[in-house]
């Protein structure tokens, strides 16, 4: 009888452990939505923002949501290619490249100052005496990222439009030095602090300056209109999850949720967009050899 009882208890323990393993396995195997963020501003500040927005999305989607700061746009696209990121917040140029290379799909566009379009600008210090693009010949300039439309291609194109730079040539034939600072804030700060003579960045980069610094800078040229930054997804993301994510992000337009926008680069809100929205960016990418 004792043997029978021991045998029954042994089987019960085995069954309980198997059930526990199944439950834990289901928890551990629960899908996670992973977001890649581009360091357009201080990465440490961005990490705090990521925690806020992923917490909101977890509550809305009912699933784990993780976010990380990628090194740059190229790293974010590579993460999506490798399945290490499902969603990314990025500019129009990296989007059209990601669409071409890995079939990424655009779902949302940002609205800033009431518009889904913005411009690139050339900023200089007021005390530099520089008032025109031609005065930057043999001087230094900082851009944000070679894979940024408003932080490189569109500002650079203002020089091409003025006949100062050849789109098929080397920009250093005009400038003494060309630097990629890693983000809007880094580029415009480099100019403010005198490390470079000019910065080619988004018109909104000046919002990353202190009031004292803002008084020291001006802009001397601006680009044509650029479709705003986008929210994109890898091509094989589950359509139902993609739609639920899109709805959760669109909900940030509602007054009671608008405070959360400060944790996703502080736009005014979001609009639904499609691939054709970014055709102008695709055109300038071809002009400068980024696309065939």
C-alpha positions as CSV (number, residue, x, y, z in Angstrom):
1,X,0.0,0.0,0.0
2,X,2.8,2.4,0.9
3,X,4.4,1.7,-2.5
4,X,1.2,2.5,-4.3
5,X,0.8,5.8,-2.4
6,X,4.4,6.7,-3.1
7,X,3.9,5.9,-6.8
8,X,0.7,8.0,-7.0
9,X,2.4,11.0,-5.3
10,X,5.3,10.7,-7.7
11,X,3.0,10.7,-10.7
12,X,1.1,13.7,-9.2
13,X,4.4,15.7,-8.7
14,X,5.4,14.8,-12.3
15,X,2.0,16.0,-13.6
16,X,2.1,19.2,-11.6
17,X,5.6,20.0,-12.8
18,X,4.6,19.3,-16.4
19,X,1.6,21.6,-16.0
20,X,3.7,24.3,-14.4
21,X,6.2,24.0,-17.2
22,X,3.4,24.4,-19.7
23,X,2.1,27.5,-18.0
24,X,5.6,29.1,-17.6
25,X,6.5,28.1,-21.2
26,X,3.3,29.9,-22.4
27,X,4.3,33.0,-20.4
28,X,7.9,33.0,-21.6
29,X,6.8,32.3,-25.2
30,X,4.3,35.2,-25.2
31,X,5.0,37.4,-28.2
32,X,6.7,40.8,-27.5
33,X,6.3,43.9,-29.7
34,X,9.7,45.5,-30.1
35,X,10.2,49.2,-31.0
36,X,13.4,50.7,-32.3
37,X,14.0,54.4,-31.6
38,X,16.5,56.7,-33.4
39,X,18.7,58.9,-31.1
40,X,17.5,62.4,-32.5
41,X,18.1,63.8,-29.0
42,X,19.9,62.9,-25.8
43,X,19.8,59.0,-25.6
44,X,19.5,59.0,-21.8
45,X,16.4,61.2,-22.0
46,X,15.1,59.0,-24.8
47,X,15.4,55.9,-22.6
48,X,13.1,57.4,-20.0
49,X,10.6,58.3,-22.7
50,X,10.7,54.8,-24.1
51,X,9.6,53.4,-20.7
52,X,6.6,55.7,-20.7
53,X,5.3,54.9,-24.2
54,X,6.0,51.2,-24.0
55,X,4.0,51.1,-20.7
56,X,1.1,52.8,-22.4
57,X,1.2,50.4,-25.4
58,X,1.4,47.4,-23.1
59,X,-1.8,48.4,-21.4
60,X,-3.5,49.1,-24.7
61,X,-2.3,46.0,-26.6
62,X,-2.4,43.5,-23.7
63,X,1.1,42.2,-24.4
64,X,4.7,42.9,-23.6
65,X,6.2,45.9,-25.4
66,X,9.9,46.5,-25.4
67,X,11.8,49.5,-26.8
68,X,15.5,50.2,-27.4
69,X,17.6,53.0,-28.8
70,X,19.4,52.0,-32.0
71,X,22.8,53.4,-32.9
72,X,21.4,55.2,-36.0
73,X,18.9,54.8,-38.8
74,X,20.9,52.1,-40.5
75,X,21.0,50.1,-37.4
76,X,17.2,50.4,-36.9
77,X,16.6,49.2,-40.5
78,X,19.0,46.3,-40.0
79,X,17.2,45.3,-36.7
80,X,13.9,45.1,-38.7
81,X,15.6,43.1,-41.4
82,X,16.8,40.6,-38.7
83,X,13.5,40.4,-36.9
84,X,15.0,42.2,-33.9
85,X,12.6,45.1,-34.2
86,X,8.9,45.2,-35.3
87,X,8.2,48.9,-35.4
88,X,10.5,51.9,-35.8
89,X,10.2,55.7,-35.7
90,X,12.3,57.2,-38.4
91,X,12.6,59.8,-41.1
92,X,11.3,59.5,-44.7
93,X,14.7,58.7,-46.3
94,X,15.5,55.6,-44.1
95,X,11.8,54.6,-44.7
96,X,12.1,54.6,-48.5
97,X,15.4,52.7,-48.2
98,X,13.8,50.2,-45.8
99,X,10.9,49.8,-48.1
100,X,13.2,49.1,-51.1
101,X,15.5,46.8,-49.2
102,X,13.3,44.8,-46.8
103,X,9.7,45.7,-47.8
104,X,9.0,47.8,-44.7
105,X,5.6,49.4,-44.6
106,X,4.8,52.9,-43.5
107,X,1.7,53.3,-41.3
108,X,1.8,56.8,-39.7
109,X,3.2,60.2,-40.3
110,X,3.9,62.8,-37.6
111,X,2.2,66.2,-37.4
112,X,4.3,69.1,-36.3
113,X,3.0,72.6,-35.8
114,X,-0.2,71.6,-37.4
115,X,1.4,70.1,-40.6
116,X,2.5,66.7,-41.8
117,X,5.3,68.5,-43.7
118,X,8.4,70.4,-42.6
119,X,11.7,71.7,-44.0
120,X,15.5,71.4,-43.6
121,X,17.5,74.5,-42.8
122,X,21.0,75.7,-42.7
123,X,21.8,77.2,-39.3
124,X,24.7,79.5,-38.4
125,X,25.7,81.6,-35.4
126,X,24.5,85.2,-35.6
127,X,28.0,86.4,-34.8
128,X,29.6,84.5,-37.6
129,X,28.9,87.1,-40.2
130,X,27.6,84.4,-42.6
131,X,24.5,85.5,-44.4
132,X,24.5,83.4,-47.6
133,X,25.3,79.8,-48.6
134,X,28.2,80.9,-50.8
135,X,30.0,82.1,-47.7
136,X,30.3,78.6,-46.4
137,X,32.8,77.6,-49.1
138,X,35.9,76.1,-47.5
139,X,34.1,76.1,-44.1
140,X,32.9,73.2,-42.0
141,X,29.3,71.9,-41.6
142,X,27.7,69.3,-39.4
143,X,24.7,67.2,-40.5
144,X,22.7,64.8,-38.4
145,X,23.0,61.5,-40.2
146,X,23.8,60.4,-43.8
147,X,20.5,58.5,-43.8
148,X,18.4,61.5,-42.8
149,X,16.4,63.5,-45.2
150,X,16.1,66.7,-43.1
151,X,19.4,66.1,-41.4
152,X,21.4,65.7,-44.6
153,X,19.9,65.3,-48.1
154,X,17.4,68.2,-48.1
155,X,19.8,70.7,-46.5
156,X,22.6,69.6,-48.8
157,X,20.2,70.0,-51.7
158,X,19.9,73.7,-50.9
159,X,23.5,74.1,-51.9
160,X,22.9,72.0,-55.1
161,X,19.9,74.2,-56.0
162,X,22.2,77.3,-55.6
163,X,24.8,75.7,-57.9
164,X,27.4,75.3,-55.2
165,X,27.4,71.5,-54.8
166,X,27.2,68.7,-57.5
167,X,24.7,66.0,-56.4
168,X,26.9,63.4,-58.1
169,X,30.1,64.9,-56.6
170,X,31.8,65.0,-53.2
171,X,30.5,67.7,-50.8
172,X,33.9,68.3,-49.5
173,X,34.8,69.9,-52.8
174,X,32.9,72.9,-51.5
175,X,33.2,72.5,-47.7
176,X,36.4,72.2,-45.8
177,X,34.9,69.5,-43.6
178,X,31.7,67.6,-43.5
179,X,30.7,65.9,-40.2
180,X,27.8,63.6,-39.2
181,X,27.1,64.3,-35.6
182,X,24.6,61.5,-34.9
183,X,21.5,63.5,-34.4
184,X,19.8,66.9,-34.8
185,X,20.7,68.0,-31.3
186,X,24.4,67.0,-31.6
187,X,24.7,68.7,-35.0
188,X,23.2,72.0,-34.0
189,X,25.0,72.0,-30.7
190,X,28.3,71.5,-32.5
191,X,27.5,74.7,-34.5
192,X,26.4,76.7,-31.4
193,X,29.6,75.7,-29.6
194,X,31.8,76.8,-32.4
195,X,33.1,73.3,-33.5
196,X,31.7,73.8,-37.0
197,X,30.6,76.9,-39.0
198,X,27.1,75.6,-39.9
199,X,24.5,72.9,-39.2
200,X,22.2,71.3,-41.8
201,X,19.3,69.9,-39.9
202,X,15.5,70.0,-39.5
203,X,13.8,73.3,-38.9
204,X,12.7,72.0,-35.6
205,X,16.3,71.3,-34.4
206,X,16.3,74.8,-32.9
207,X,13.7,73.6,-30.3
208,X,16.5,71.4,-28.9
209,X,18.5,74.6,-27.9
210,X,18.2,76.5,-24.6
211,X,16.6,80.0,-24.8
212,X,20.1,81.5,-24.4
213,X,21.5,79.4,-27.3
214,X,18.5,80.2,-29.4
215,X,19.3,83.8,-29.2
216,X,22.8,83.1,-30.7
217,X,21.6,81.3,-33.9
218,X,19.8,82.1,-37.2
219,X,19.1,80.2,-40.4
220,X,20.2,81.4,-43.9
221,X,18.4,78.9,-46.2
222,X,15.7,76.3,-46.2
223,X,14.7,73.3,-48.3
224,X,11.4,72.5,-50.0
225,X,8.7,70.7,-48.1
226,X,9.5,67.3,-46.7
227,X,7.0,64.6,-45.7
228,X,7.2,64.3,-41.9
229,X,8.9,61.5,-40.0
230,X,7.2,58.2,-40.1
231,X,6.3,55.2,-38.0
232,X,7.1,52.0,-40.0
233,X,6.7,48.3,-39.5
234,X,8.4,45.2,-40.8
235,X,6.6,43.7,-43.8
236,X,5.5,40.4,-42.1
237,X,4.2,41.8,-38.8
238,X,0.8,40.3,-38.0
239,X,-1.9,42.5,-39.6
240,X,-4.2,42.4,-36.6
241,X,-1.4,43.4,-34.2
242,X,-0.3,46.2,-36.7
243,X,-3.8,47.6,-36.8
244,X,-4.2,47.5,-33.0
245,X,-0.8,49.3,-32.6
246,X,-1.9,51.9,-35.2
247,X,-5.2,52.5,-33.4
248,X,-3.3,52.9,-30.1
249,X,-0.9,55.4,-31.6
250,X,-3.8,57.3,-33.3
251,X,-5.5,57.5,-29.8
252,X,-2.6,59.8,-28.8
253,X,-4.4,62.5,-30.8
254,X,-7.2,62.5,-28.2
255,X,-7.0,65.2,-25.5
256,X,-6.8,62.8,-22.6
257,X,-3.8,61.0,-24.2
258,X,-2.0,63.9,-25.8
259,X,0.5,64.2,-22.9
260,X,2.1,60.9,-24.0
261,X,3.2,62.5,-27.3
262,X,6.1,64.0,-25.5
263,X,7.5,60.5,-25.1
264,X,7.6,59.9,-28.9
265,X,9.6,62.9,-30.1
266,X,6.9,65.4,-29.2
267,X,4.8,65.7,-32.4
268,X,1.4,67.4,-32.4
269,X,-0.1,64.0,-33.3
270,X,-0.3,61.4,-36.0
271,X,-2.0,60.8,-39.4
272,X,-2.4,57.7,-41.4
273,X,-0.1,57.7,-44.5
274,X,0.8,55.3,-47.3
275,X,3.9,54.7,-49.4
276,X,3.0,57.3,-52.0
277,X,3.3,60.0,-49.4
278,X,7.0,59.6,-49.5
279,X,7.5,59.7,-53.3
280,X,9.2,63.2,-53.0
281,X,11.8,61.7,-50.7
282,X,12.2,58.7,-53.0
283,X,12.9,61.2,-55.9
284,X,15.6,63.1,-54.0
285,X,17.1,59.7,-52.8
286,X,17.5,58.8,-56.5
287,X,19.0,62.2,-57.3
288,X,21.8,61.6,-54.8
289,X,22.4,57.9,-55.7
290,X,20.7,56.3,-52.7
291,X,18.2,54.5,-54.9
292,X,18.3,53.4,-58.5
